Amino acid sequence: MPCFRCGARQTDPARGASPWRRGVRADRQVLICPRCQHAHDGAAALDRCAACGSAALICRLGEIECRDCGHTREAAPADAAPGGLVPSGAQQADSGLSEEVAAALTRFFRRGPGS
């Protein structure tokens, strides 16, 4: 999943906690890259908990849950959420994803598994 602001994709993490931040926007789980967290207010565009106002929300199995107070609610159906969560730059960045995956699989299988 790319950063919802700039479209950057998460790479293999170094040891320790990931610098990427998860959040919920328009009832959908999104990621925010470290660069966008510093350039913009990381939580400004995220949904907030109706009970406590926190942006520490997670989306799972059709529910939105606040990690601060535990309040849960149903997420809007996928077809009811507003489109365009990912900026056009992110869509362009993802257009090459299938080619990158194909190239990685070709390299892997050329070497052979377990080699």
ROSE-4610 file (N, C-alpha, C; in Angstrom, 1 decimal, always signed):
// ROSE-4610
residu = [M/M/M/P/P/P/C/C/C/F/F/F/R/R/R/C/C/C/G/G/G/A/A/A/R/R/R/Q/Q/Q/T/T/T/D/D/D/P/P/P/A/A/A/R/R/R/G/G/G/A/A/A/S/S/S/P/P/P/W/W/W/R/R/R/R/R/R/G/G/G/V/V/V/R/R/R/A/A/A/D/D/D/R/R/R/Q/Q/Q/V/V/V/L/L/L/I/I/I/C/C/C/P/P/P/R/R/R/C/C/C/Q/Q/Q/H/H/H/A/A/A/H/H/H/D/D/D/G/G/G/A/A/A/A/A/A/A/A/A/L/L/L/D/D/D/R/R/R/C/C/C/A/A/A/A/A/A/C/C/C/G/G/G/S/S/S/A/A/A/A/A/A/L/L/L/I/I/I/C/C/C/R/R/R/L/L/L/G/G/G/E/E/E/I/I/I/E/E/E/C/C/C/R/R/R/D/D/D/C/C/C/G/G/G/H/H/H/T/T/T/R/R/R/E/E/E/A/A/A/A/A/A/P/P/P/A/A/A/D/D/D/A/A/A/A/A/A/P/P/P/G/G/G/G/G/G/L/L/L/V/V/V/P/P/P/S/S/S/G/G/G/A/A/A/Q/Q/Q/Q/Q/Q/A/A/A/D/D/D/S/S/S/G/G/G/L/L/L/S/S/S/E/E/E/E/E/E/V/V/V/A/A/A/A/A/A/A/A/A/L/L/L/T/T/T/R/R/R/F/F/F/F/F/F/R/R/R/R/R/R/G/G/G/P/P/P/G/G/G/S/S/S]
num = [1/1/1/2/2/2/3/3/3/4/4/4/5/5/5/6/6/6/7/7/7/8/8/8/9/9/9/10/10/10/11/11/11/12/12/12/13/13/13/14/14/14/15/15/15/16/16/16/17/17/17/18/18/18/19/19/19/20/20/20/21/21/21/22/22/22/23/23/23/24/24/24/25/25/25/26/26/26/27/27/27/28/28/28/29/29/29/30/30/30/31/31/31/32/32/32/33/33/33/34/34/34/35/35/35/36/36/36/37/37/37/38/38/38/39/39/39/40/40/40/41/41/41/42/42/42/43/43/43/44/44/44/45/45/45/46/46/46/47/47/47/48/48/48/49/49/49/50/50/50/51/51/51/52/52/52/53/53/53/54/54/54/55/55/55/56/56/56/57/57/57/58/58/58/59/59/59/60/60/60/61/61/61/62/62/62/63/63/63/64/64/64/65/65/65/66/66/66/67/67/67/68/68/68/69/69/69/70/70/70/71/71/71/72/72/72/73/73/73/74/74/74/75/75/75/76/76/76/77/77/77/78/78/78/79/79/79/80/80/80/81/81/81/82/82/82/83/83/83/84/84/84/85/85/85/86/86/86/87/87/87/88/88/88/89/89/89/90/90/90/91/91/91/92/92/92/93/93/93/94/94/94/95/95/95/96/96/96/97/97/97/98/98/98/99/99/99/100/100/100/101/101/101/102/102/102/103/103/103/104/104/104/105/105/105/106/106/106/107/107/107/108/108/108/109/109/109/110/110/110/111/111/111/112/112/112/113/113/113/114/114/114/115/115/115]
x = [+0.9/+0.0/+0.9/+0.7/+1.5/+1.0/+1.9/+1.6/+0.4/-0.6/-1.8/-1.6/-0.6/-0.3/+0.6/+1.7/+2.7/+2.8/+2.3/+2.3/+3.6/+4.5/+5.7/+5.3/+6.0/+5.7/+6.7/+6.2/+7.1/+8.1/+9.3/+10.3/+10.6/+11.5/+11.8/+12.3/+11.7/+12.1/+13.5/+14.2/+15.4/+14.9/+15.8/+15.4/+14.7/+13.8/+13.1/+11.7/+11.1/+9.8/+9.8/+8.8/+8.7/+8.4/+9.1/+8.8/+7.5/+6.9/+5.6/+4.5/+3.5/+2.4/+1.1/+0.3/-1.0/-2.0/-3.1/-4.2/-5.4/-6.5/-7.8/-8.2/-8.6/-9.1/-10.3/-11.4/-12.6/-12.9/-12.8/-13.0/-12.2/-11.0/-10.1/-8.7/-8.0/-6.7/-5.7/-4.9/-3.9/-2.6/-1.5/-0.2/+0.3/+1.2/+1.8/+3.3/+4.0/+5.5/+6.1/+7.4/+8.0/+8.2/+8.5/+8.7/+7.4/+6.2/+5.0/+4.6/+5.0/+4.7/+5.4/+6.6/+7.4/+7.0/+6.6/+6.3/+4.9/+4.0/+2.6/+2.3/+1.2/+0.8/+0.3/+1.0/+0.7/-0.7/-1.4/-2.8/-3.8/-3.5/-4.4/-5.5/-5.1/-6.1/-6.7/-6.4/-7.0/-8.3/-9.1/-10.4/-10.0/-11.0/-10.9/-11.9/-11.6/-12.6/-13.7/-14.9/-16.1/-16.2/-15.6/-15.7/-14.7/-13.4/-12.3/-11.6/-11.8/-11.1/-9.7/-9.3/-8.0/-7.9/-6.7/-6.5/-5.9/-5.8/-5.2/-6.2/-6.7/-7.7/-7.1/-7.7/-7.3/-8.6/-8.4/-9.6/-9.3/-10.3/-10.1/-11.5/-11.6/-12.9/-14.1/-14.1/-15.3/-15.6/-14.7/-14.8/-13.7/-14.0/-13.0/-12.9/-11.7/-11.5/-10.4/-10.7/-9.8/-8.8/-7.5/-6.5/-6.4/-6.9/-6.7/-7.9/-9.1/-10.2/-11.0/-10.7/-11.4/-12.7/-13.2/-14.5/-14.4/-15.5/-15.6/-16.9/-16.8/-18.0/-17.8/-18.9/-18.8/-18.2/-17.4/-16.8/-17.9/-17.8/-18.7/-18.4/-19.4/-19.1/-18.1/-17.4/-16.3/-16.9/-18.1/-18.6/-19.2/-19.4/-19.9/-18.8/-17.6/-16.5/-16.1/-15.8/-15.4/-14.1/-14.1/-12.9/-11.8/-10.7/-9.6/-8.8/-8.7/-7.9/-6.4/-6.0/-4.6/-4.5/-3.5/-3.3/-2.9/-3.1/-2.7/-1.3/-0.4/+1.0/+1.2/+0.4/+0.5/+0.0/-1.0/-1.5/-0.5/+0.2/+1.3/+2.4/+2.8/+3.8/+3.5/+2.2/+1.8/+1.7/+1.6/+1.5/+2.7/+3.9/+5.0/+5.2/+4.3/+4.5/+4.4/+3.5/+3.4/+4.7/+5.3/+6.6/+7.7/+7.7/+8.8/+8.6/+7.4/+7.1/+7.5/+7.2/+7.6/+9.1/+9.8/+11.2/+11.8/+11.3/+11.8/+11.5/+10.4/+10.1/+11.0/+11.3/+12.2/+13.6/+14.1/+15.4/+15.4/+14.4/+14.3/+14.3/+13.5/+13.4/+14.5/+15.2/+16.4/+17.5/+17.6/+18.6/+18.1/+16.8/+16.2/+16.0/+14.9/+14.6/+15.7/+16.1/+17.1/+18.5/+18.8/+20.1/+20.8]
y = [-1.2/+0.0/+1.2/+2.2/+3.4/+4.4/+5.4/+6.6/+7.3/+7.6/+8.2/+9.6/+10.3/+11.6/+11.7/+11.0/+11.1/+9.9/+8.7/+7.5/+6.7/+7.1/+6.3/+5.0/+3.9/+2.6/+2.3/+1.5/+1.1/+0.1/+0.3/-0.7/-1.6/-2.6/-3.5/-2.7/-2.9/-2.1/-2.5/-1.6/-1.9/-2.4/-2.9/-3.4/-2.3/-2.7/-1.8/-1.4/-0.4/+0.0/+0.7/+0.5/+1.2/+2.7/+3.5/+5.0/+5.4/+4.4/+4.7/+4.7/+5.5/+5.6/+5.1/+4.4/+3.9/+4.9/+5.0/+5.8/+5.4/+6.0/+5.8/+7.1/+7.0/+8.2/+7.7/+8.4/+8.0/+6.5/+6.1/+4.7/+3.6/+4.0/+3.1/+3.2/+2.1/+2.1/+2.8/+3.7/+4.3/+4.3/+4.5/+4.7/+6.1/+6.6/+7.9/+7.7/+8.1/+7.9/+8.9/+8.6/+9.5/+10.9/+11.0/+12.4/+13.2/+12.6/+13.3/+13.6/+12.8/+13.1/+14.3/+14.5/+15.7/+17.0/+16.8/+17.9/+18.4/+17.5/+17.9/+17.5/+18.0/+17.4/+16.0/+15.0/+13.6/+13.2/+13.8/+13.4/+14.4/+15.4/+16.5/+15.9/+15.0/+14.6/+13.2/+12.7/+11.4/+11.6/+10.5/+10.5/+10.5/+11.0/+11.1/+10.2/+9.8/+9.0/+9.9/+9.4/+10.2/+10.4/+9.4/+9.5/+10.4/+10.3/+11.0/+12.0/+11.9/+12.9/+12.4/+11.3/+10.8/+10.4/+10.5/+10.0/+8.6/+8.0/+6.7/+5.6/+5.6/+4.6/+3.5/+2.3/+1.2/+0.7/+0.1/-0.4/-1.9/-2.7/-4.2/-4.8/-5.7/-6.5/-5.7/-4.6/-3.8/-2.9/-2.8/-1.9/-0.9/+0.2/+1.2/+1.2/+1.0/+1.0/+2.1/+2.8/+3.7/+3.0/+3.2/+2.6/+3.3/+4.5/+5.2/+4.9/+4.9/+4.7/+3.4/+2.7/+1.4/+1.6/+2.8/+3.0/+2.3/+1.6/+0.9/+1.3/+1.3/+1.6/+0.8/+0.7/+0.0/+1.0/+0.4/+1.2/+1.3/+2.3/+2.5/+1.4/+0.9/-0.1/+0.5/-0.4/+0.1/+0.9/+0.6/+1.4/+2.7/+2.9/+4.2/+5.2/+4.7/+5.6/+6.5/+7.7/+8.6/+8.1/+8.2/+7.7/+8.8/+8.4/+9.3/+9.5/+8.5/+8.6/+8.7/+8.0/+8.0/+9.1/+10.0/+11.0/+10.4/+11.2/+10.7/+10.3/+10.9/+10.5/+9.1/+8.8/+7.4/+6.4/+6.7/+5.8/+5.6/+6.7/+6.5/+5.7/+5.9/+5.1/+3.6/+3.3/+1.9/+1.3/+2.1/+1.5/+0.7/+0.9/+0.1/-1.0/-1.2/-2.2/-3.6/-3.8/-5.2/-5.5/-4.5/-4.8/-5.1/-4.4/-4.6/-6.0/-6.4/-7.7/-8.8/-8.6/-9.6/-9.7/-8.6/-8.6/-9.4/-9.1/-9.7/-11.3/-11.7/-13.1/-13.8/-13.1/-13.6/-13.8/-12.8/-12.9/-14.1/-14.2/-15.2/-16.6/-16.8/-18.2/-18.5/-17.5/-17.7/-18.3/-17.7/-18.3/-19.6/-19.7/-21.0/-20.8/-21.3/-21.3/-22.1/-21.5/-22.3/-22.2/-21.4/-21.2/-20.1]
z = [+0.0/+0.0/+0.0/-0.9/-1.0/+0.0/+0.2/+1.0/+0.4/+1.1/+0.5/+0.0/+0.5/+0.1/-1.2/-1.2/-2.3/-3.2/-2.7/-3.5/-3.3/-2.5/-2.2/-1.6/-2.1/-1.5/-0.4/+0.6/+1.7/+1.2/+1.7/+1.4/+2.5/+2.4/+3.5/+4.6/+5.8/+6.9/+7.5/+8.1/+8.9/+10.2/+11.0/+12.3/+13.1/+13.9/+14.8/+14.2/+14.9/+14.5/+13.1/+12.4/+11.1/+11.3/+10.5/+10.6/+9.9/+9.1/+8.5/+9.5/+9.3/+10.2/+9.5/+10.3/+9.8/+10.3/+9.5/+9.9/+9.1/+9.4/+8.7/+8.0/+6.8/+6.0/+5.2/+5.4/+4.7/+4.9/+6.1/+6.5/+5.8/+5.4/+4.7/+5.4/+5.6/+6.2/+5.2/+5.6/+4.8/+5.5/+4.7/+5.3/+5.0/+5.8/+5.6/+5.8/+4.7/+4.7/+5.7/+6.1/+7.0/+6.4/+5.1/+4.5/+4.6/+4.3/+4.4/+5.8/+6.8/+8.2/+8.6/+8.1/+8.5/+7.7/+6.4/+5.5/+5.9/+6.3/+6.6/+8.0/+8.6/+9.9/+9.6/+10.2/+9.9/+10.1/+11.1/+11.4/+10.9/+10.3/+9.8/+8.9/+8.0/+7.0/+7.4/+8.6/+9.0/+9.7/+9.6/+10.4/+11.9/+12.6/+14.1/+14.8/+16.0/+16.8/+17.2/+17.1/+17.4/+18.9/+19.7/+21.2/+21.8/+21.4/+22.0/+21.2/+19.8/+18.9/+18.5/+18.9/+18.5/+17.1/+16.5/+15.1/+15.1/+16.2/+16.4/+16.1/+14.8/+14.4/+13.6/+13.6/+12.8/+12.1/+11.0/+10.2/+10.0/+10.5/+10.3/+10.3/+9.4/+9.3/+9.3/+8.6/+8.4/+9.6/+10.6/+11.7/+11.8/+12.4/+12.7/+14.2/+14.7/+16.2/+16.6/+17.7/+18.2/+19.1/+18.9/+19.7/+21.1/+21.2/+22.5/+23.4/+23.0/+23.9/+23.7/+22.6/+22.3/+21.6/+21.3/+20.7/+19.3/+18.9/+17.6/+16.9/+15.6/+14.8/+13.4/+12.7/+11.4/+10.4/+9.5/+8.4/+7.3/+6.5/+5.4/+4.4/+3.6/+2.6/+1.6/+0.9/+0.0/-1.1/-1.6/-2.7/-2.2/-0.9/-0.4/-0.1/+0.0/+0.4/-0.8/-0.5/-1.6/-2.3/-3.6/-4.4/-4.3/-4.9/-5.0/-3.7/-2.9/-1.7/-2.0/-3.1/-3.5/-4.5/-4.4/-5.4/-6.7/-7.8/-9.1/-9.2/-8.5/-8.5/-7.9/-7.0/-6.4/-7.4/-8.1/-9.2/-10.2/-10.6/-11.6/-11.0/-9.7/-9.1/-9.1/-8.9/-8.8/-10.2/-11.3/-12.6/-12.9/-12.4/-12.6/-11.7/-10.7/-9.7/-10.3/-11.2/-11.8/-12.6/-13.2/-13.9/-12.9/-11.8/-10.8/-10.2/-9.9/-9.4/-10.4/-11.6/-12.7/-12.8/-12.7/-12.8/-11.6/-10.4/-9.2/-9.2/-9.7/-9.8/-10.9/-12.0/-13.0/-12.4/-11.6/-11.0/-10.0/-9.2/-8.2/-8.8/-9.8/-10.4/-11.3/-11.8/-12.6/-11.7/-10.5/-9.5/-9.0/-8.9/-8.3/-6.9/-6.4/-4.9/-4.2/-3.1/-2.2/-2.7/-3.8/-4.3/-3.5]
